[in-house]
Amino acid sequence: MDGLAVDYFDGRSARAVPARLSFDGASLHLRGENLERQFAPRELRWPERTRHGVRVAELPDGASLHCADGAAWDAFARHCGRGEGWVVRAQQSWRWVLASALATMALLAALYVWGIPAAAQAALALVPLEVDRQIGAAALEQLDEELLKPSRIDALQQRRTRDAFAQALAAQPPGTLPAVRVEFRSSNLGPNAFALPDGTLVLTDELFILADGDADMITGVLAHELGHVRYRHGMRMLLQASAVGVLASIVVGDFNSLLAAAPVVLGQAGYSRDAEREADAESARLLRDAGLSPAVMAAFFEKMARREGGATPLAPLGIAIGSHPADAERIAFFRAAAAQKL
Ligand SMILES: [Zn+2]
């Protein structure tokens, strides 16, 4: 007799029926005493190969085939076109085990380098805007306690600055911008401006003075900060810095740990270079739409550069405009934006 020797169990009685299993290229045939069955290979639940033990293959009706000769079964399975799954092969080889351990480590490293920023970006969509508002309010409160002092810029000049900025924003279609609010503060941060996640844009007196109160220039700076709010850069940074805790926050819907971490992270970490480019692009766009020249921002960064060229700049706030050196690339960007025809 040809075929593979197996024991057949009908699934009802415990009696083993010796049988032969053969394959005709399309169907499997099982023949034994008072036994004649035919079925497709895919109907059989093929056993996974293990190093030892009997191979047991099950049929949908509860019947099963047992084969004590593992090597013969495996040869038969290959004859039927049943290549072993790579999982089984891998499990049997220590080389594969080592390779997969190394691959896992590489994956973790990649996740750390590229994955967390990507994950933070995805997580951003899951964080309700209400959290941005709460974090912004809490952060300003804490900054006011520890770092900022009331502004000494007179109320009239503050109002003119706010009005000029509001007028520039009025060129945008209604409902297309995040809600923002301009706050003046005195500080030892030097000329600085920063955005909190709730849309509070803080301008230091020192920046106002550096810009000679130039309304267009300050509008450009505030528009840059508005870009950070629009793209939720602060929140993204916060999510990135506290990635693991944030995952838990999203799962349980409790953002208190994020609230607690906010002032520290916002104060220390800087936006990515890409985030700065996005905010610069937003500034150029808002200026142009308002009929103002983006050249004011090039002039602003030149002023910053001249200032930094002298004394060591004071430690800026992480999220602030001065968190990256005013470099040639940014100046060139605004010059090019200014040169474009309206
Ligand atoms: Zn910025």
py3Dmol code that shows the C-alpha trace and the ligand (Angstrom):
import py3Dmol

protein = """\
ATOM      1  CA  MET A   1       0.000   0.000   0.000  1.00  0.00           C
ATOM      2  CA  ASP A   2       1.200   3.432  -0.696  1.00  0.00           C
ATOM      3  CA  GLY A   3       0.617   6.580   1.311  1.00  0.00           C
ATOM      4  CA  LEU A   4       1.482   7.615   4.801  1.00  0.00           C
ATOM      5  CA  ALA A   5       0.618   5.349   7.708  1.00  0.00           C
ATOM      6  CA  VAL A   6      -1.652   7.163  10.195  1.00  0.00           C
ATOM      7  CA  ASP A   7      -4.126   6.326  12.888  1.00  0.00           C
ATOM      8  CA  TYR A   8      -7.607   7.637  12.234  1.00  0.00           C
ATOM      9  CA  PHE A   9      -9.899   8.701  15.071  1.00  0.00           C
ATOM     10  CA  ASP A  10     -13.485   9.450  14.110  1.00  0.00           C
ATOM     11  CA  GLY A  11     -13.924  11.924  16.980  1.00  0.00           C
ATOM     12  CA  ARG A  12     -16.660   9.853  18.630  1.00  0.00           C
ATOM     13  CA  SER A  13     -14.949   6.672  19.728  1.00  0.00           C
ATOM     14  CA  ALA A  14     -11.444   6.333  21.160  1.00  0.00           C
ATOM     15  CA  ARG A  15     -10.674   3.544  18.748  1.00  0.00           C
ATOM     16  CA  ALA A  16      -7.759   4.092  16.412  1.00  0.00           C
ATOM     17  CA  VAL A  17      -8.290   2.906  12.846  1.00  0.00           C
ATOM     18  CA  PRO A  18      -5.023   2.230  10.997  1.00  0.00           C
ATOM     19  CA  ALA A  19      -5.197   4.006   7.645  1.00  0.00           C
ATOM     20  CA  ARG A  20      -3.188   5.261   4.708  1.00  0.00           C
ATOM     21  CA  LEU A  21      -3.151   8.867   3.687  1.00  0.00           C
ATOM     22  CA  SER A  22      -2.300   9.743   0.090  1.00  0.00           C
ATOM     23  CA  PHE A  23      -2.363  12.799  -2.105  1.00  0.00           C
ATOM     24  CA  ASP A  24      -3.313  12.808  -5.803  1.00  0.00           C
ATOM     25  CA  GLY A  25      -2.199  16.319  -6.496  1.00  0.00           C
ATOM     26  CA  ALA A  26      -5.595  17.835  -5.661  1.00  0.00           C
ATOM     27  CA  SER A  27      -7.242  15.846  -2.884  1.00  0.00           C
ATOM     28  CA  LEU A  28      -6.194  13.830   0.107  1.00  0.00           C
ATOM     29  CA  HIS A  29      -7.438  10.250   0.292  1.00  0.00           C
ATOM     30  CA  LEU A  30      -7.741   8.316   3.493  1.00  0.00           C
ATOM     31  CA  ARG A  31      -8.244   4.584   3.255  1.00  0.00           C
ATOM     32  CA  GLY A  32      -8.546   1.947   5.961  1.00  0.00           C
ATOM     33  CA  GLU A  33     -10.813  -0.824   7.156  1.00  0.00           C
ATOM     34  CA  ASN A  34     -14.397   0.369   6.474  1.00  0.00           C
ATOM     35  CA  LEU A  35     -12.912   3.790   5.866  1.00  0.00           C
ATOM     36  CA  GLU A  36     -12.823   5.838   2.711  1.00  0.00           C
ATOM     37  CA  ARG A  37     -12.606   9.599   2.988  1.00  0.00           C
ATOM     38  CA  GLN A  38     -11.567  12.310   0.608  1.00  0.00           C
ATOM     39  CA  PHE A  39     -10.961  15.938   1.426  1.00  0.00           C
ATOM     40  CA  ALA A  40      -9.073  19.003   0.252  1.00  0.00           C
ATOM     41  CA  PRO A  41      -5.719  19.784   1.891  1.00  0.00           C
ATOM     42  CA  ARG A  42      -7.091  23.073   3.169  1.00  0.00           C
ATOM     43  CA  GLU A  43      -9.858  21.270   5.096  1.00  0.00           C
ATOM     44  CA  LEU A  44      -7.226  19.646   7.261  1.00  0.00           C
ATOM     45  CA  ARG A  45      -5.856  21.610  10.199  1.00  0.00           C
ATOM     46  CA  TRP A  46      -2.225  20.789   9.665  1.00  0.00           C
ATOM     47  CA  PRO A  47      -0.196  20.362  12.822  1.00  0.00           C
ATOM     48  CA  GLU A  48       2.688  22.669  13.519  1.00  0.00           C
ATOM     49  CA  ARG A  49       5.948  20.876  13.409  1.00  0.00           C
ATOM     50  CA  THR A  50       7.543  20.352  16.773  1.00  0.00           C
ATOM     51  CA  ARG A  51      10.779  18.604  17.539  1.00  0.00           C
ATOM     52  CA  HIS A  52       9.158  15.681  19.287  1.00  0.00           C
ATOM     53  CA  GLY A  53       5.874  13.979  19.522  1.00  0.00           C
ATOM     54  CA  VAL A  54       3.080  12.698  17.433  1.00  0.00           C
ATOM     55  CA  ARG A  55       1.684  14.855  14.608  1.00  0.00           C
ATOM     56  CA  VAL A  56      -2.035  15.369  15.042  1.00  0.00           C
ATOM     57  CA  ALA A  57      -4.069  16.824  12.174  1.00  0.00           C
ATOM     58  CA  GLU A  58      -7.737  17.643  12.666  1.00  0.00           C
ATOM     59  CA  LEU A  59     -10.670  17.492  10.312  1.00  0.00           C
ATOM     60  CA  PRO A  60     -13.595  19.922  10.583  1.00  0.00           C
ATOM     61  CA  ASP A  61     -15.993  17.205  11.758  1.00  0.00           C
ATOM     62  CA  GLY A  62     -13.903  16.409  14.822  1.00  0.00           C
ATOM     63  CA  ALA A  63     -12.058  13.445  13.347  1.00  0.00           C
ATOM     64  CA  SER A  64      -8.279  13.445  13.535  1.00  0.00           C
ATOM     65  CA  LEU A  65      -5.227  11.816  12.048  1.00  0.00           C
ATOM     66  CA  HIS A  66      -2.309  10.837  14.246  1.00  0.00           C
ATOM     67  CA  CYS A  67       1.106  10.056  12.899  1.00  0.00           C
ATOM     68  CA  ALA A  68       3.836   8.761  15.189  1.00  0.00           C
ATOM     69  CA  ASP A  69       6.547   9.220  12.582  1.00  0.00           C
ATOM     70  CA  GLY A  70       7.146  12.951  12.575  1.00  0.00           C
ATOM     71  CA  ALA A  71       9.775  12.887   9.830  1.00  0.00           C
ATOM     72  CA  ALA A  72       7.508  10.850   7.538  1.00  0.00           C
ATOM     73  CA  TRP A  73       4.604  13.261   8.212  1.00  0.00           C
ATOM     74  CA  ASP A  74       6.752  16.277   7.438  1.00  0.00           C
ATOM     75  CA  ALA A  75       7.943  14.688   4.189  1.00  0.00           C
ATOM     76  CA  PHE A  76       4.332  13.917   3.268  1.00  0.00           C
ATOM     77  CA  ALA A  77       3.261  17.461   4.105  1.00  0.00           C
ATOM     78  CA  ARG A  78       5.961  18.850   1.822  1.00  0.00           C
ATOM     79  CA  HIS A  79       4.808  16.442  -0.887  1.00  0.00           C
ATOM     80  CA  CYS A  80       1.344  17.998  -0.503  1.00  0.00           C
ATOM     81  CA  GLY A  81       2.847  21.446  -0.979  1.00  0.00           C
ATOM     82  CA  ARG A  82       2.646  22.336   2.697  1.00  0.00           C
ATOM     83  CA  GLY A  83       5.819  24.266   3.218  1.00  0.00           C
ATOM     84  CA  GLU A  84       6.454  24.926   6.827  1.00  0.00           C
ATOM     85  CA  GLY A  85       5.514  28.327   8.112  1.00  0.00           C
ATOM     86  CA  TRP A  86       8.479  30.593   8.645  1.00  0.00           C
ATOM     87  CA  VAL A  87       7.443  30.936  12.280  1.00  0.00           C
ATOM     88  CA  VAL A  88       8.076  27.241  12.859  1.00  0.00           C
ATOM     89  CA  ARG A  89      11.351  27.273  10.992  1.00  0.00           C
ATOM     90  CA  ALA A  90      12.423  30.338  12.871  1.00  0.00           C
ATOM     91  CA  GLN A  91      11.536  28.885  16.234  1.00  0.00           C
ATOM     92  CA  GLN A  92      13.689  25.870  15.536  1.00  0.00           C
ATOM     93  CA  SER A  93      16.773  27.792  14.672  1.00  0.00           C
ATOM     94  CA  TRP A  94      18.882  29.584  17.256  1.00  0.00           C
ATOM     95  CA  ARG A  95      20.206  31.774  14.462  1.00  0.00           C
ATOM     96  CA  TRP A  96      16.713  32.985  13.826  1.00  0.00           C
ATOM     97  CA  VAL A  97      16.160  33.543  17.524  1.00  0.00           C
ATOM     98  CA  LEU A  98      19.309  35.644  17.684  1.00  0.00           C
ATOM     99  CA  ALA A  99      18.416  37.498  14.492  1.00  0.00           C
ATOM    100  CA  SER A 100      14.927  38.292  15.757  1.00  0.00           C
ATOM    101  CA  ALA A 101      16.333  39.525  19.072  1.00  0.00           C
ATOM    102  CA  LEU A 102      18.674  41.833  17.140  1.00  0.00           C
ATOM    103  CA  ALA A 103      15.800  42.936  14.894  1.00  0.00           C
ATOM    104  CA  THR A 104      13.700  43.722  17.944  1.00  0.00           C
ATOM    105  CA  MET A 105      16.494  45.834  19.364  1.00  0.00           C
ATOM    106  CA  ALA A 106      16.891  47.645  16.053  1.00  0.00           C
ATOM    107  CA  LEU A 107      13.147  48.226  15.962  1.00  0.00           C
ATOM    108  CA  LEU A 108      13.183  49.701  19.457  1.00  0.00           C
ATOM    109  CA  ALA A 109      16.080  51.960  18.506  1.00  0.00           C
ATOM    110  CA  ALA A 110      14.249  53.072  15.362  1.00  0.00           C
ATOM    111  CA  LEU A 111      11.099  53.662  17.375  1.00  0.00           C
ATOM    112  CA  TYR A 112      13.080  55.807  19.759  1.00  0.00           C
ATOM    113  CA  VAL A 113      14.676  57.875  17.004  1.00  0.00           C
ATOM    114  CA  TRP A 114      11.809  58.162  14.513  1.00  0.00           C
ATOM    115  CA  GLY A 115       8.888  56.404  16.126  1.00  0.00           C
ATOM    116  CA  ILE A 116       8.229  58.647  19.089  1.00  0.00           C
ATOM    117  CA  PRO A 117       7.918  61.848  17.020  1.00  0.00           C
ATOM    118  CA  ALA A 118       5.604  59.992  14.647  1.00  0.00           C
ATOM    119  CA  ALA A 119       3.646  58.496  17.527  1.00  0.00           C
ATOM    120  CA  ALA A 120       3.381  61.920  19.160  1.00  0.00           C
ATOM    121  CA  GLN A 121       1.984  63.352  15.937  1.00  0.00           C
ATOM    122  CA  ALA A 122      -0.619  60.581  15.793  1.00  0.00           C
ATOM    123  CA  ALA A 123      -1.421  60.941  19.488  1.00  0.00           C
ATOM    124  CA  LEU A 124      -2.023  64.671  19.004  1.00  0.00           C
ATOM    125  CA  ALA A 125      -5.277  63.909  17.219  1.00  0.00           C
ATOM    126  CA  LEU A 126      -6.451  61.988  20.276  1.00  0.00           C
ATOM    127  CA  VAL A 127      -5.817  64.788  22.734  1.00  0.00           C
ATOM    128  CA  PRO A 128      -8.866  67.056  23.011  1.00  0.00           C
ATOM    129  CA  LEU A 129      -8.271  70.787  22.433  1.00  0.00           C
ATOM    130  CA  GLU A 130      -9.661  71.367  25.913  1.00  0.00           C
ATOM    131  CA  VAL A 131      -6.408  69.862  27.237  1.00  0.00           C
ATOM    132  CA  ASP A 132      -4.424  72.486  25.254  1.00  0.00           C
ATOM    133  CA  ARG A 133      -6.504  75.183  26.927  1.00  0.00           C
ATOM    134  CA  GLN A 134      -6.029  73.826  30.419  1.00  0.00           C
ATOM    135  CA  ILE A 135      -2.306  73.339  29.901  1.00  0.00           C
ATOM    136  CA  GLY A 136      -1.896  76.841  28.505  1.00  0.00           C
ATOM    137  CA  ALA A 137      -3.688  78.441  31.425  1.00  0.00           C
ATOM    138  CA  ALA A 138      -1.779  76.374  34.000  1.00  0.00           C
ATOM    139  CA  ALA A 139       1.566  77.061  32.314  1.00  0.00           C
ATOM    140  CA  LEU A 140       1.006  80.833  32.216  1.00  0.00           C
ATOM    141  CA  GLU A 141       0.052  80.828  35.868  1.00  0.00           C
ATOM    142  CA  GLN A 142       3.230  79.016  36.805  1.00  0.00           C
ATOM    143  CA  LEU A 143       5.426  81.154  34.529  1.00  0.00           C
ATOM    144  CA  ASP A 144       3.907  84.275  36.089  1.00  0.00           C
ATOM    145  CA  GLU A 145       4.850  82.984  39.509  1.00  0.00           C
ATOM    146  CA  GLU A 146       8.386  81.974  38.667  1.00  0.00           C
ATOM    147  CA  LEU A 147       9.703  83.728  35.610  1.00  0.00           C
ATOM    148  CA  LEU A 148       7.621  86.620  34.381  1.00  0.00           C
ATOM    149  CA  LYS A 149       6.819  90.005  35.791  1.00  0.00           C
ATOM    150  CA  PRO A 150       4.167  92.520  34.786  1.00  0.00           C
ATOM    151  CA  SER A 151       5.010  94.463  31.663  1.00  0.00           C
ATOM    152  CA  ARG A 152       6.323  98.005  31.822  1.00  0.00           C
ATOM    153  CA  ILE A 153       5.243  98.802  28.274  1.00  0.00           C
ATOM    154  CA  ASP A 154       2.542 101.429  28.527  1.00  0.00           C
ATOM    155  CA  ALA A 155      -1.055 100.432  27.912  1.00  0.00           C
ATOM    156  CA  LEU A 156      -1.433 102.574  24.783  1.00  0.00           C
ATOM    157  CA  GLN A 157       1.556 100.941  23.055  1.00  0.00           C
ATOM    158  CA  GLN A 158       0.306  97.509  24.066  1.00  0.00           C
ATOM    159  CA  ARG A 159      -3.080  98.289  22.568  1.00  0.00           C
ATOM    160  CA  ARG A 160      -1.553  99.545  19.309  1.00  0.00           C
ATOM    161  CA  THR A 161       0.465  96.338  19.008  1.00  0.00           C
ATOM    162  CA  ARG A 162      -2.593  94.160  19.634  1.00  0.00           C
ATOM    163  CA  ASP A 163      -4.684  96.180  17.189  1.00  0.00           C
ATOM    164  CA  ALA A 164      -2.057  95.931  14.430  1.00  0.00           C
ATOM    165  CA  PHE A 165      -1.847  92.171  14.888  1.00  0.00           C
ATOM    166  CA  ALA A 166      -5.641  91.787  14.946  1.00  0.00           C
ATOM    167  CA  GLN A 167      -5.896  93.871  11.791  1.00  0.00           C
ATOM    168  CA  ALA A 168      -3.373  91.639  10.009  1.00  0.00           C
ATOM    169  CA  LEU A 169      -5.315  88.540  11.059  1.00  0.00           C
ATOM    170  CA  ALA A 170      -8.538  90.089   9.796  1.00  0.00           C
ATOM    171  CA  ALA A 171      -7.287  89.388   6.260  1.00  0.00           C
ATOM    172  CA  GLN A 172      -7.881  85.671   6.908  1.00  0.00           C
ATOM    173  CA  PRO A 173     -11.242  84.064   6.235  1.00  0.00           C
ATOM    174  CA  PRO A 174     -13.257  83.873   9.449  1.00  0.00           C
ATOM    175  CA  GLY A 175     -12.900  80.669  11.456  1.00  0.00           C
ATOM    176  CA  THR A 176      -9.606  79.624   9.858  1.00  0.00           C
ATOM    177  CA  LEU A 177      -7.291  80.696  12.664  1.00  0.00           C
ATOM    178  CA  PRO A 178      -6.934  79.452  16.220  1.00  0.00           C
ATOM    179  CA  ALA A 179      -8.052  81.902  18.903  1.00  0.00           C
ATOM    180  CA  VAL A 180      -5.049  83.833  20.186  1.00  0.00           C
ATOM    181  CA  ARG A 181      -4.494  86.467  22.847  1.00  0.00           C
ATOM    182  CA  VAL A 182      -1.427  88.680  23.209  1.00  0.00           C
ATOM    183  CA  GLU A 183       0.132  89.160  26.651  1.00  0.00           C
ATOM    184  CA  PHE A 184       3.003  91.481  27.509  1.00  0.00           C
ATOM    185  CA  ARG A 185       5.435  90.528  30.244  1.00  0.00           C
ATOM    186  CA  SER A 186       8.728  91.750  31.561  1.00  0.00           C
ATOM    187  CA  SER A 187      11.320  89.044  32.262  1.00  0.00           C
ATOM    188  CA  ASN A 188      14.975  88.217  32.327  1.00  0.00           C
ATOM    189  CA  LEU A 189      14.509  86.128  29.197  1.00  0.00           C
ATOM    190  CA  GLY A 190      15.766  88.840  26.926  1.00  0.00           C
ATOM    191  CA  PRO A 191      13.894  89.649  23.713  1.00  0.00           C
ATOM    192  CA  ASN A 192      11.518  86.772  23.452  1.00  0.00           C
ATOM    193  CA  ALA A 193       8.107  85.671  22.393  1.00  0.00           C
ATOM    194  CA  PHE A 194       6.440  82.366  22.928  1.00  0.00           C
ATOM    195  CA  ALA A 195       3.136  80.652  22.456  1.00  0.00           C
ATOM    196  CA  LEU A 196       1.303  78.538  24.990  1.00  0.00           C
ATOM    197  CA  PRO A 197      -0.917  75.691  23.773  1.00  0.00           C
ATOM    198  CA  ASP A 198      -4.104  77.600  24.620  1.00  0.00           C
ATOM    199  CA  GLY A 199      -3.243  80.388  22.174  1.00  0.00           C
ATOM    200  CA  THR A 200      -1.710  82.794  24.661  1.00  0.00           C
ATOM    201  CA  LEU A 201       1.115  84.602  22.860  1.00  0.00           C
ATOM    202  CA  VAL A 202       3.558  86.152  25.306  1.00  0.00           C
ATOM    203  CA  LEU A 203       5.774  89.011  24.191  1.00  0.00           C
ATOM    204  CA  THR A 204       8.585  90.234  26.423  1.00  0.00           C
ATOM    205  CA  ASP A 205       9.163  93.937  26.921  1.00  0.00           C
ATOM    206  CA  GLU A 206      12.722  93.357  25.749  1.00  0.00           C
ATOM    207  CA  LEU A 207      11.511  92.102  22.381  1.00  0.00           C
ATOM    208  CA  PHE A 208       9.173  95.061  22.040  1.00  0.00           C
ATOM    209  CA  ILE A 209      12.098  97.392  22.729  1.00  0.00           C
ATOM    210  CA  LEU A 210      14.462  95.501  20.382  1.00  0.00           C
ATOM    211  CA  ALA A 211      11.866  95.875  17.614  1.00  0.00           C
ATOM    212  CA  ASP A 212      11.521  99.595  18.464  1.00  0.00           C
ATOM    213  CA  GLY A 213       7.820  98.913  18.874  1.00  0.00           C
ATOM    214  CA  ASP A 214       7.591  98.385  15.091  1.00  0.00           C
ATOM    215  CA  ALA A 215       4.020  97.101  14.714  1.00  0.00           C
ATOM    216  CA  ASP A 216       4.690  95.215  11.448  1.00  0.00           C
ATOM    217  CA  MET A 217       7.769  93.493  12.809  1.00  0.00           C
ATOM    218  CA  ILE A 218       5.982  92.469  16.003  1.00  0.00           C
ATOM    219  CA  THR A 219       3.036  91.277  13.931  1.00  0.00           C
ATOM    220  CA  GLY A 220       5.444  88.995  12.063  1.00  0.00           C
ATOM    221  CA  VAL A 221       6.801  87.614  15.340  1.00  0.00           C
ATOM    222  CA  LEU A 222       3.311  87.073  16.737  1.00  0.00           C
ATOM    223  CA  ALA A 223       2.229  85.428  13.463  1.00  0.00           C
ATOM    224  CA  HIS A 224       5.157  83.026  13.833  1.00  0.00           C
ATOM    225  CA  GLU A 225       3.951  82.181  17.329  1.00  0.00           C
ATOM    226  CA  LEU A 226       0.421  81.763  16.018  1.00  0.00           C
ATOM    227  CA  GLY A 227       1.853  79.154  13.649  1.00  0.00           C
ATOM    228  CA  HIS A 228       3.078  77.180  16.666  1.00  0.00           C
ATOM    229  CA  VAL A 229      -0.444  77.310  18.119  1.00  0.00           C
ATOM    230  CA  ARG A 230      -2.100  76.364  14.840  1.00  0.00           C
ATOM    231  CA  TYR A 231       0.085  73.269  14.416  1.00  0.00           C
ATOM    232  CA  ARG A 232      -0.031  72.488  18.148  1.00  0.00           C
ATOM    233  CA  HIS A 233       3.762  72.315  18.281  1.00  0.00           C
ATOM    234  CA  GLY A 234       3.851  72.809  22.043  1.00  0.00           C
ATOM    235  CA  MET A 235       1.466  69.942  22.605  1.00  0.00           C
ATOM    236  CA  ARG A 236       3.380  67.755  20.200  1.00  0.00           C
ATOM    237  CA  MET A 237       6.601  68.456  22.053  1.00  0.00           C
ATOM    238  CA  LEU A 238       4.897  67.739  25.326  1.00  0.00           C
ATOM    239  CA  LEU A 239       3.570  64.435  24.022  1.00  0.00           C
ATOM    240  CA  GLN A 240       6.992  63.522  22.738  1.00  0.00           C
ATOM    241  CA  ALA A 241       8.724  64.346  26.004  1.00  0.00           C
ATOM    242  CA  SER A 242       6.329  62.269  28.041  1.00  0.00           C
ATOM    243  CA  ALA A 243       5.511  59.612  25.473  1.00  0.00           C
ATOM    244  CA  VAL A 244       4.928  56.691  27.773  1.00  0.00           C
ATOM    245  CA  GLY A 245       2.903  58.564  30.351  1.00  0.00           C
ATOM    246  CA  VAL A 246       0.863  60.110  27.580  1.00  0.00           C
ATOM    247  CA  LEU A 247      -0.048  56.763  26.134  1.00  0.00           C
ATOM    248  CA  ALA A 248      -1.478  55.898  29.534  1.00  0.00           C
ATOM    249  CA  SER A 249      -3.251  59.278  29.614  1.00  0.00           C
ATOM    250  CA  ILE A 250      -4.949  58.585  26.322  1.00  0.00           C
ATOM    251  CA  VAL A 251      -5.934  55.092  27.369  1.00  0.00           C
ATOM    252  CA  VAL A 252      -7.489  56.189  30.653  1.00  0.00           C
ATOM    253  CA  GLY A 253      -8.572  59.627  29.413  1.00  0.00           C
ATOM    254  CA  ASP A 254      -6.811  61.365  32.290  1.00  0.00           C
ATOM    255  CA  PHE A 255      -4.464  64.168  31.280  1.00  0.00           C
ATOM    256  CA  ASN A 256      -3.306  65.244  34.725  1.00  0.00           C
ATOM    257  CA  SER A 257       0.215  63.919  34.255  1.00  0.00           C
ATOM    258  CA  LEU A 258       0.465  65.938  31.052  1.00  0.00           C
ATOM    259  CA  LEU A 259      -0.671  69.016  32.955  1.00  0.00           C
ATOM    260  CA  ALA A 260       1.966  68.450  35.598  1.00  0.00           C
ATOM    261  CA  ALA A 261       4.766  68.003  33.073  1.00  0.00           C
ATOM    262  CA  ALA A 262       3.775  70.961  30.901  1.00  0.00           C
ATOM    263  CA  PRO A 263       5.640  73.898  32.498  1.00  0.00           C
ATOM    264  CA  VAL A 264       8.899  71.957  32.800  1.00  0.00           C
ATOM    265  CA  VAL A 265       8.831  70.598  29.265  1.00  0.00           C
ATOM    266  CA  LEU A 266       7.637  73.808  27.647  1.00  0.00           C
ATOM    267  CA  GLY A 267      10.318  75.705  29.522  1.00  0.00           C
ATOM    268  CA  GLN A 268      13.217  73.450  28.616  1.00  0.00           C
ATOM    269  CA  ALA A 269      12.737  71.635  25.327  1.00  0.00           C
ATOM    270  CA  GLY A 270      12.940  73.484  22.042  1.00  0.00           C
ATOM    271  CA  TYR A 271      10.734  73.088  19.024  1.00  0.00           C
ATOM    272  CA  SER A 272      12.140  70.987  16.240  1.00  0.00           C
ATOM    273  CA  ARG A 273      13.696  72.717  13.254  1.00  0.00           C
ATOM    274  CA  ASP A 274      10.731  71.574  11.156  1.00  0.00           C
ATOM    275  CA  ALA A 275       8.308  73.134  13.606  1.00  0.00           C
ATOM    276  CA  GLU A 276      10.207  76.426  13.329  1.00  0.00           C
ATOM    277  CA  ARG A 277      10.032  76.241   9.539  1.00  0.00           C
ATOM    278  CA  GLU A 278       6.281  75.662   9.700  1.00  0.00           C
ATOM    279  CA  ALA A 279       5.838  78.625  12.018  1.00  0.00           C
ATOM    280  CA  ASP A 280       8.044  80.821   9.802  1.00  0.00           C
ATOM    281  CA  ALA A 281       5.950  79.818   6.777  1.00  0.00           C
ATOM    282  CA  GLU A 282       2.787  80.731   8.656  1.00  0.00           C
ATOM    283  CA  SER A 283       4.271  84.100   9.569  1.00  0.00           C
ATOM    284  CA  ALA A 284       5.236  84.839   5.945  1.00  0.00           C
ATOM    285  CA  ARG A 285       1.770  83.811   4.752  1.00  0.00           C
ATOM    286  CA  LEU A 286      -0.106  85.930   7.285  1.00  0.00           C
ATOM    287  CA  LEU A 287       2.117  88.940   6.606  1.00  0.00           C
ATOM    288  CA  ARG A 288       1.654  88.699   2.849  1.00  0.00           C
ATOM    289  CA  ASP A 289      -2.098  88.186   3.127  1.00  0.00           C
ATOM    290  CA  ALA A 290      -2.223  91.313   5.271  1.00  0.00           C
ATOM    291  CA  GLY A 291      -0.301  93.272   2.640  1.00  0.00           C
ATOM    292  CA  LEU A 292       2.840  93.421   4.804  1.00  0.00           C
ATOM    293  CA  SER A 293       6.298  92.425   3.650  1.00  0.00           C
ATOM    294  CA  PRO A 294       7.883  89.282   5.157  1.00  0.00           C
ATOM    295  CA  ALA A 295      11.108  91.304   5.003  1.00  0.00           C
ATOM    296  CA  VAL A 296      10.186  92.631   8.470  1.00  0.00           C
ATOM    297  CA  MET A 297      10.984  89.183   9.852  1.00  0.00           C
ATOM    298  CA  ALA A 298      14.356  89.074   8.109  1.00  0.00           C
ATOM    299  CA  ALA A 299      15.073  92.453   9.709  1.00  0.00           C
ATOM    300  CA  PHE A 300      13.932  91.125  13.064  1.00  0.00           C
ATOM    301  CA  PHE A 301      16.216  88.086  12.952  1.00  0.00           C
ATOM    302  CA  GLU A 302      19.113  90.337  11.912  1.00  0.00           C
ATOM    303  CA  LYS A 303      18.457  92.459  14.972  1.00  0.00           C
ATOM    304  CA  MET A 304      18.427  89.302  17.107  1.00  0.00           C
ATOM    305  CA  ALA A 305      21.648  88.074  15.501  1.00  0.00           C
ATOM    306  CA  ARG A 306      23.419  91.388  16.123  1.00  0.00           C
ATOM    307  CA  ARG A 307      22.350  91.282  19.730  1.00  0.00           C
ATOM    308  CA  GLU A 308      23.422  87.677  20.256  1.00  0.00           C
ATOM    309  CA  GLY A 309      26.752  88.394  18.619  1.00  0.00           C
ATOM    310  CA  GLY A 310      27.683  90.470  21.657  1.00  0.00           C
ATOM    311  CA  ALA A 311      26.958  89.232  25.125  1.00  0.00           C
ATOM    312  CA  THR A 312      26.061  85.601  25.789  1.00  0.00           C
ATOM    313  CA  PRO A 313      22.351  85.354  25.235  1.00  0.00           C
ATOM    314  CA  LEU A 314      20.296  84.673  28.314  1.00  0.00           C
ATOM    315  CA  ALA A 315      18.853  81.195  28.533  1.00  0.00           C
ATOM    316  CA  PRO A 316      15.698  81.505  26.525  1.00  0.00           C
ATOM    317  CA  LEU A 317      12.501  79.681  27.215  1.00  0.00           C
ATOM    318  CA  GLY A 318      12.510  76.390  25.335  1.00  0.00           C
ATOM    319  CA  ILE A 319       9.483  77.226  23.257  1.00  0.00           C
ATOM    320  CA  ALA A 320      10.479  80.788  22.633  1.00  0.00           C
ATOM    321  CA  ILE A 321      11.466  82.465  19.416  1.00  0.00           C
ATOM    322  CA  GLY A 322      15.034  82.753  20.655  1.00  0.00           C
ATOM    323  CA  SER A 323      15.319  79.027  21.232  1.00  0.00           C
ATOM    324  CA  HIS A 324      17.201  78.639  17.983  1.00  0.00           C
ATOM    325  CA  PRO A 325      19.908  81.008  16.925  1.00  0.00           C
ATOM    326  CA  ALA A 326      18.659  83.475  14.370  1.00  0.00           C
ATOM    327  CA  ASP A 327      20.386  81.887  11.459  1.00  0.00           C
ATOM    328  CA  ALA A 328      21.038  82.708   7.846  1.00  0.00           C
ATOM    329  CA  GLU A 329      18.520  80.159   6.600  1.00  0.00           C
ATOM    330  CA  ARG A 330      15.600  81.887   8.318  1.00  0.00           C
ATOM    331  CA  ILE A 331      16.675  85.301   7.155  1.00  0.00           C
ATOM    332  CA  ALA A 332      17.028  83.973   3.610  1.00  0.00           C
ATOM    333  CA  PHE A 333      13.576  82.385   3.838  1.00  0.00           C
ATOM    334  CA  PHE A 334      11.876  85.666   4.738  1.00  0.00           C
ATOM    335  CA  ARG A 335      13.892  87.598   2.139  1.00  0.00           C
ATOM    336  CA  ALA A 336      12.753  85.134  -0.531  1.00  0.00           C
ATOM    337  CA  ALA A 337       9.149  85.340   0.709  1.00  0.00           C
ATOM    338  CA  ALA A 338       9.365  89.128   0.513  1.00  0.00           C
ATOM    339  CA  ALA A 339      10.694  88.975  -3.036  1.00  0.00           C
ATOM    340  CA  GLN A 340       7.735  86.968  -4.312  1.00  0.00           C
ATOM    341  CA  LYS A 341       5.121  88.949  -6.184  1.00  0.00           C
ATOM    342  CA  LEU A 342       1.884  89.355  -4.288  1.00  0.00           C
TER     343      LEU A 342
END
"""
ligand_1 = """\
1
ZN
Zn 9.239 79.419 16.930
"""
view = py3Dmol.view(width=600, height=400)
view.addModel(protein, "pdb")
view.setStyle({"model": 0}, {"cartoon": {"style": "trace"}})
view.addModel(ligand_1, "xyz")
view.setStyle({"model": 1}, {"stick": {}})
view.zoomTo()
view.show()
